[in-house]
């Protein structure tokens, strides 16, 4: 593949495509043909899952020391080279073209991608937590302080994220925290843009989005050309990208026994199928 980011997304299974006759259940009760777990770019699913657990443990233990502990994990993977180094370098390159004083990242998956660019560019890092508290590291290698104990008024933040869907976390948490500290934010960089209105939402909030790649036809054209997905999988993906609701309606119509079979499986399949019925999706 010519696009190394796209190649890495499939190689690490950060993008996983369903068989054409067995789409994935999303938590919303909708059916979809692919999953995106951008943090798998660290190395693979197992490594990313283990690091995610360690991040949770570090935050639960001490929020002031957590950023340094998390950074040490990221640096170890960066020094191994490979996919994570390539992605981190591309993020740092994209960030270097923008005007900002510090980099921010939000709990939890943003940390995979915000800390290394801060280190590579020699910038401070603001670690934002889900409860809207934050800590500031003048150097991501060193100690952090409660962001309320320092003056960040007039400083400019650059938020780096793993994935942009509808930018709800920005609207609810990341932007209010940054602006609540008296800082500005006019730009953000993400690894992946899902092209689900996030860019427009951010623009309405006064923030310009720069993404390394997007979930669009080009990504799946390259996947099909390289034999990663077949023609039937590509067709269902393109249908989904055009209209997720129409895709699900058409799939259920073509597979009338699907919902009953999913309910019979029990567990999460049953829960999601019943949610789909409750919401009138099928």
C-alpha positions as CSV (number, residue, x, y, z in Angstrom):
1,X,0.0,0.0,0.0
2,X,1.1,3.5,-0.7
3,X,-0.5,5.0,2.5
4,X,1.4,3.7,5.4
5,X,-1.3,4.7,7.9
6,X,-3.9,2.7,6.1
7,X,-1.6,-0.3,5.9
8,X,-0.9,0.0,9.6
9,X,-4.6,0.2,10.5
10,X,-5.3,-3.2,8.8
11,X,-2.0,-4.8,9.8
12,X,-2.6,-4.2,13.5
13,X,-6.4,-4.9,13.1
14,X,-7.1,-1.4,14.3
15,X,-9.7,-1.6,11.5
16,X,-11.5,-5.0,11.4
17,X,-14.0,-5.8,8.7
18,X,-16.9,-8.2,9.3
19,X,-17.8,-11.2,7.1
20,X,-20.5,-10.1,4.6
21,X,-23.1,-12.3,6.3
22,X,-22.3,-11.4,9.9
23,X,-22.0,-7.7,10.6
24,X,-20.9,-6.4,13.9
25,X,-23.3,-5.1,16.6
26,X,-22.5,-1.5,17.8
27,X,-23.5,-0.4,21.3
28,X,-26.2,1.8,19.8
29,X,-28.1,-1.3,18.6
30,X,-27.1,-0.7,15.0
31,X,-25.4,-3.1,12.7
32,X,-22.2,-2.1,11.0
33,X,-19.6,-3.8,8.7
34,X,-16.4,-2.6,10.5
35,X,-14.9,-1.8,13.9
36,X,-12.2,0.8,14.6
37,X,-9.8,0.5,17.6
38,X,-7.2,3.1,16.8
39,X,-5.1,2.3,19.9
40,X,-4.3,-1.1,18.4
41,X,-1.7,0.9,16.4
42,X,0.5,0.6,19.5
43,X,1.4,-2.9,18.2
44,X,-1.6,-5.2,18.3
45,X,-4.9,-5.8,20.2
46,X,-3.2,-7.7,23.1
47,X,-0.5,-5.0,23.7
48,X,-3.0,-2.2,23.4
49,X,-5.4,-3.9,25.8
50,X,-2.7,-4.5,28.4
51,X,-1.5,-0.9,28.2
52,X,-5.1,0.4,28.5
53,X,-5.4,-1.6,31.8
54,X,-2.2,-0.2,33.1
55,X,-3.3,3.3,32.2
56,X,-6.5,2.8,34.2
57,X,-4.4,1.5,37.1
58,X,-2.0,4.5,37.0
59,X,-4.9,7.0,37.0
60,X,-6.7,5.2,39.9
61,X,-3.4,5.1,41.9
62,X,-2.3,8.8,41.6
63,X,-3.4,11.3,39.0
64,X,-0.4,13.5,39.4
65,X,2.1,10.7,38.8
66,X,0.0,8.9,36.1
67,X,1.2,11.0,33.1
68,X,4.8,10.2,33.7
69,X,4.0,6.5,34.2
70,X,1.9,6.4,31.1
71,X,4.5,8.2,29.1
72,X,7.2,5.6,30.1
73,X,4.9,2.9,28.6
74,X,4.5,4.9,25.3
75,X,8.2,5.6,25.1
76,X,9.1,1.9,25.4
77,X,6.8,1.1,22.5
78,X,8.2,4.0,20.5
79,X,11.7,2.8,21.0
80,X,10.8,-0.6,19.6
81,X,10.2,1.1,16.2
82,X,7.5,-0.2,13.9
83,X,4.0,1.0,13.6
84,X,3.7,3.1,16.7
85,X,6.9,5.0,16.0
86,X,5.7,5.7,12.4
87,X,2.3,7.0,13.6
88,X,3.9,9.1,16.4
89,X,6.3,10.7,14.0
90,X,3.6,11.5,11.5
91,X,1.5,13.1,14.3
92,X,4.5,15.1,15.5
93,X,5.1,16.3,11.9
94,X,1.5,17.4,11.5
95,X,1.6,19.2,14.8
96,X,4.8,20.9,14.0
97,X,3.1,22.9,11.3
98,X,0.6,24.4,13.7
99,X,0.8,27.2,16.3
100,X,0.4,26.1,19.9
101,X,2.1,26.2,23.4
102,X,1.2,22.8,24.7
103,X,-0.4,19.5,23.7
104,X,-3.5,18.0,25.4
105,X,-4.9,14.5,25.4
106,X,-8.1,13.1,26.9
107,X,-8.7,10.0,29.0
108,X,-7.8,7.3,27.9
109,X,-7.1,6.5,24.3
110,X,-5.9,9.9,23.4
111,X,-2.8,9.4,25.6
112,X,-1.5,6.7,23.2
113,X,-1.1,9.5,20.6
114,X,-0.7,12.8,22.5
115,X,2.2,12.1,24.7
116,X,4.9,11.1,22.2
117,X,4.4,14.2,20.0
118,X,4.7,16.4,23.1
119,X,8.0,14.7,23.9
120,X,9.3,14.8,20.3
121,X,8.5,18.5,19.9
122,X,9.6,19.4,23.4
123,X,6.2,20.8,24.4
124,X,4.3,20.6,27.8
125,X,1.4,18.2,28.0
126,X,-2.1,18.7,29.6
127,X,-3.6,15.3,30.7
128,X,-7.3,15.7,30.9
129,X,-9.5,13.2,32.8
130,X,-13.1,12.2,32.2
131,X,-14.3,14.0,35.3
132,X,-13.0,17.3,33.7
133,X,-10.0,17.6,36.0
134,X,-6.6,17.9,34.5
135,X,-2.9,17.9,35.3
136,X,-0.1,19.8,33.5
137,X,3.4,18.5,32.8
138,X,6.0,21.1,31.8
139,X,8.0,18.1,30.5
140,X,6.1,14.9,29.9
141,X,9.1,13.0,31.2
142,X,8.8,14.8,34.6
143,X,6.3,15.5,37.4
144,X,2.9,17.0,36.9
145,X,1.0,19.6,38.8
146,X,-2.7,20.3,39.2
147,X,-3.5,22.6,36.2
148,X,-5.5,24.9,38.5
149,X,-2.2,25.7,40.4
150,X,-0.5,27.3,37.3
151,X,-1.4,30.1,35.0
152,X,-2.4,28.9,31.5
153,X,-4.3,32.0,30.6
154,X,-3.6,33.1,27.0
155,X,-1.7,29.8,26.2
156,X,-2.7,27.9,23.1
157,X,-3.5,24.2,23.3
158,X,-3.3,21.6,20.5
159,X,-5.5,18.6,21.3
160,X,-4.3,15.3,19.8
161,X,-6.9,12.4,19.6
162,X,-7.0,8.9,18.4
163,X,-10.4,9.0,16.6
164,X,-13.0,11.7,15.7
165,X,-16.5,10.4,15.3
166,X,-19.0,13.1,16.2
167,X,-16.6,15.1,18.4
168,X,-18.9,14.6,21.4
169,X,-16.0,14.3,23.9
170,X,-14.5,17.6,22.6
171,X,-17.9,19.3,23.0
172,X,-18.6,17.8,26.4
173,X,-15.1,17.7,28.0
174,X,-11.9,18.5,26.2
175,X,-12.7,22.0,24.8
176,X,-14.5,23.2,28.0
177,X,-11.6,22.1,30.2
178,X,-9.0,23.9,28.0
179,X,-11.0,27.1,27.7
180,X,-11.9,26.8,31.4
181,X,-8.2,27.2,32.1
182,X,-8.1,30.4,30.1
183,X,-6.3,28.8,27.2
184,X,-7.3,28.9,23.6
185,X,-7.8,25.9,21.2
186,X,-8.2,26.5,17.5
187,X,-6.7,23.3,16.1
188,X,-6.8,19.5,16.7
189,X,-4.9,16.6,15.2
190,X,-6.4,13.1,15.1
191,X,-5.1,9.8,13.7
192,X,-8.5,8.9,12.1
193,X,-11.5,10.9,11.1
194,X,-14.6,8.7,10.8
195,X,-16.3,11.3,8.6
196,X,-19.4,11.2,10.8
197,X,-19.9,15.0,11.2
198,X,-17.1,15.5,13.7
199,X,-15.3,17.9,11.5
200,X,-18.4,20.1,11.2
201,X,-19.1,20.0,14.9
202,X,-15.5,21.0,15.7
203,X,-15.7,23.8,13.1
204,X,-18.8,25.1,14.9
205,X,-16.7,25.2,18.1
206,X,-14.0,27.2,16.4
207,X,-11.6,24.3,16.0
208,X,-10.0,23.1,12.8
209,X,-9.4,19.3,12.4
210,X,-6.3,17.8,10.8
211,X,-6.4,13.9,10.4
212,X,-3.8,11.5,9.2
213,X,-6.4,9.5,7.4
214,X,-10.2,9.0,7.2
215,X,-12.7,6.2,7.1
216,X,-13.8,6.8,3.5
217,X,-13.9,5.0,0.2
218,X,-10.2,5.5,-0.4
219,X,-9.3,3.4,2.7
220,X,-11.4,0.5,1.6
221,X,-10.5,0.8,-2.1
222,X,-6.9,0.3,-1.0
223,X,-7.9,-2.6,1.2
224,X,-9.7,-4.3,-1.6
225,X,-6.9,-3.7,-4.1
226,X,-4.4,-5.4,-1.7
227,X,-6.7,-8.4,-1.1
228,X,-7.5,-7.5,2.6
229,X,-11.2,-7.4,1.9
230,X,-13.3,-9.1,-0.8
231,X,-15.7,-7.4,-3.2
232,X,-18.8,-8.4,-1.1
233,X,-17.3,-6.8,2.0
234,X,-16.3,-3.7,0.1
235,X,-19.9,-3.4,-1.3
236,X,-21.5,-3.6,2.2
237,X,-19.0,-1.0,3.5
238,X,-19.7,1.5,0.7
239,X,-23.5,1.0,1.4
240,X,-22.9,1.6,5.1
241,X,-20.8,4.7,4.4
242,X,-23.6,6.1,2.2
243,X,-26.3,5.5,4.8
244,X,-25.8,3.4,8.0
245,X,-29.6,3.2,8.5
246,X,-30.3,2.0,4.9
247,X,-27.5,-0.5,5.2
248,X,-29.1,-2.1,8.3
249,X,-32.6,-2.1,6.8
250,X,-31.4,-3.8,3.6
251,X,-29.3,-6.4,5.5
252,X,-32.3,-7.4,7.7
253,X,-34.6,-7.6,4.7
254,X,-32.1,-9.8,2.9
255,X,-31.6,-12.0,6.0
256,X,-35.0,-12.3,7.6
257,X,-33.9,-14.9,10.2
258,X,-30.9,-12.9,11.4
259,X,-32.5,-11.1,14.4
260,X,-34.1,-14.3,15.8
261,X,-30.8,-16.2,15.4
262,X,-28.9,-13.4,17.3
263,X,-31.5,-13.5,20.1
264,X,-31.0,-17.3,20.3
265,X,-27.3,-16.8,20.8
266,X,-27.9,-15.1,24.1
267,X,-25.4,-12.7,25.8
268,X,-24.5,-9.4,24.1
269,X,-25.9,-10.6,20.7
270,X,-29.3,-11.0,22.3
271,X,-29.0,-7.7,24.2
272,X,-28.1,-5.8,21.0
273,X,-30.8,-7.5,18.9
274,X,-33.4,-6.7,21.5
275,X,-32.2,-3.1,21.6
276,X,-32.5,-2.9,17.8
277,X,-36.1,-4.0,18.1
278,X,-36.8,-1.6,20.9
279,X,-35.4,1.3,18.9
280,X,-37.3,0.3,15.8
281,X,-34.1,-0.4,13.8
282,X,-35.4,-3.7,12.5
